[in-house]
Amino acid sequence: YLDIADPSHWEIFEANVRSARLRQEKPMDIFLSEDFFVTWAKKLDLEILETRAPDCGQRTCILQKR
């Protein structure tokens, strides 16, 4: 996922804002944050097994049923 708190993802966010202002027809990226997954896991009774930021540029979050 693209983490809104990750400084390296901010350029992507700004590009999305520019595209929206220009009314360009293109898919918009969705930005999440680690606290979103913490809340989601609690509400859905899931356990966060791992979160990481691999070199591919997007973070991952691995969840498991309790």
N, C-alpha and C positions, 0 to 999 in steps of 0.2 A: 504494500500500500504506500501511497505518498503521504508522508508525515508532515503536517502543517508546521510542526515545531522544528523540523530539520532544515537548517539554513541552506543546504544544498538543493532542497526542493522549492525554495522560494522563487527562483527564476521561472520554474514551470508554472507556479501559481500566478505570477505576474503576466506570463504569456497568455494564460487563460483569461485573465481580466481584460487584457488588450483585445483578444478575440471577441469577447462578449461586447465590449464597447464598440467594436467595428461591425458587430452583428454578423460575424462570420459563421457560416454553417459548418461546424465541426464538432465532434464529440468533446465534451468537457471532462477533464480529469476530476476525480473525487479525492479530496484530502481528508484523512482521518488523523487521529492521534492515539498514542498508547493508552491514555486514560479512557478512550472510547472502548477499547477492547477489555479493559479491566471491568468497566460497568457492564458491558455486554456479557462477559463471562459470568459475573455474579447473577445477573437477571436470568440467564439461561442455564444456570447450574453447570457451567463448564469450567475446566481448569486450563489455565495458560501454561502450556508446556515449555514454550520457547518463543522469544522474539529476537529478531536479529536484523542487521542491515548488511546484506550481502553486497558484493561489488556491482551487481546489476543495476543499482540505483533505486530500487524499491525495497521497502522493509517487508518482512514477513512475520506473521503471528500464527503459531500452531496451537490450536485449541483441542481439548479432548473432553468427552462426556465424563462426568464423575461417576 
